[in-house]
């Protein structure tokens, strides 16, 4: 994120500028209210961008995935590397685990949600499942996540989930989910 007029990209004044809010804070009493408005506006923009990006991916990626031959989808570059099928399976596992984070993070106090990605992949048997089934399930799961994300109240976006040893806010996890998805999807297909 770039700075505005020499201000840090994450400073309240810079965020206020990007969100169209007044940059000056008149009194100490209104500072907290002002900061909350800035934070809510910033979170709303960030979540909206994540939703739009995920929707765009779901408009483009499924057809590109369906053009991959069964042979290419199942090919493993080495014994310890995942095939494209398994990478897509990993994205399904990521959706499943983030689904829990997005839901439980709203009502539990700092729930701890982690998973062993290699074991999940192995025991989900993605290498043996028809690629179209995987593609369709991945698309439907992500469409459901979009509907959930759209409905998360702003005040819940700052609630936290424990991932490993780190507490992460729901807004961060949502943006990170989309970034992680894109990272792995670009290992499977080429798209804009």
N, C-alpha and C positions, 0 to 999 in steps of 0.2 A: 504494500500500500504506500502511495506516495504522500509526501508532506504537502501541506497547503501553506503558502506564504511563510515558509521557513519553520512552521510548527511541526511537531512530531505527528506522524500519521494517526496515532492513537490518542493524542491529547484531546481533552474535552472541546477545546475551541476548534480544532481541525474537524472533529467528528460533527460538531454543531454546524460548521460551514457546509460539509457534504450533505447533511440532513436538512438543510434549509432553516435551521434554527438560529436565533440571534446569538452572536458571538460574545456579547458582553453579559456578565452576570451581575445584576444590580446590587443585591445584598447577600450577606452571609446566610440569612434565613432561607433564601430561595436557591442557594447553591445546590443543596441536596436534591430538591425537586428538579432543578435544571439538569443535574447529572443523571437522574433517573430517566428523564425524557430523552436525553442524548443516548443513554444506554439502550433504551427500548427502541429508539429509531434505528440505531446501529444494528441491533439484533434483528430487527424486522428486515432491514436491507440485506444482511448477511444470509438469513434464512431464505428470503425470496430468491436471492441469487443461487443458492444451493438447489432449491426446488426447480427453478428454470433450467439450470444445467442438467439436472437429473431427467427432467422431462425431455429435453433436447436429445440426450443420450438414448432414451427409450424410443424416440422417434427414428433414430438412425441406426443404432447398433443391431437390433434384432435381424433386420434383413441382411446386413453384412455378415453376421454370425451364421446365418442359414446358407450362405454361399460356400462355407468351408466344408470340404469333403470329410467323410467319416474318417478316412485314413489320416488326413492332416489333423483333425480334431483329437484323435487318439494317440498321435505320435508323441513319444517321450524322448526328448533329446539325450537323456541319460537316465540311469536307474533312479537317481535321487532328485530328478527334476520333474516337475508336473507337466502333464500334457495340457493342451488348450482346454480340453474337457475338464480336467482337474482344476485349472485356473478359474474357469467359469463356476465350477463347483465351490471353489474357495469364495467367490463373490456371493454365492448363495449362502454359504456359512456366515459370511460377514453380515449379510442382510439379516439372518436369523439372530445373530448375537446383538447386532445394533437395534433390532426390533425390541429385544428385551431392555436394552439400555434406554431407548426412547420412551418406553412405557414405564418400566419400574423406576426410572430416574425421576418421574413426576410425582410418585407417591411414597417411595421408600427413602429413608435417610441414607444417602451415599451408598447405594447397593454396590456390591463387588461383582462384576460380571467379566469373566475371562474365559478363554477357551484354548485348547491345544489344536492349532490349525491343522497340523499334520494328521493327528488322530481323527479329527472331524472329517477331513478329506478322505482318509483311508476307509473309515467305517461308514461313510455315506455312499461308497462304491460308485463314485462318479465315472470312473473309467469304464464301467460296465453298462452305463445307462445311455439310452438313445440321446444324441445331442439335441434333437428338437424338443424333447421333454425338458432337458436342462434349460434350454433357451426360453421356452414358454414359462417355466416356473420362475426363472430369474426375472423375467419381465413382469409377471403378475406380482411377485413379491415386492419388487421395487415400486410398482404402481400403488400397492397397499401402503408402503412406507411413505410415499408422497402424501397420500390422504391423511395419514397420521400426523406427519410433520406440519401440514397446513393447519391442523387443529390444535397444536400445542399452544397453550396460552403463553403470552410473552413472559409473564412472571415465572413460568416453569423453565424457560430456556436457560436460566442461570443456575438451576439446580444441578447437583453434581453426582457423578457416577465414578466409582473407583475402578480403574483399569490398571492392572498390575499394582504398582505402589503409588500411582498418581490419581488425584481427583481431577476429573475433567467435566466441564459444564456441558449441558445438552447442546447448546448452540455450537460449541466447538466440535462435539462428537458428530453432529449432523454435517457440518462442513467437511470434517475429516473423512466421514463415510463416503461422501461424493468424490473427494480427492483420491482416496484409496481405490474406489471403484474404477475411476478413470485410469489410474496408474496401471492396474492389472488389465483392464480392458484393452489398453493400447499395446499390451504384450500379445494380445490375441488378434486384434484387427487394427487396420489403419482408418482413421476418421478424423474429422475436424471438430 
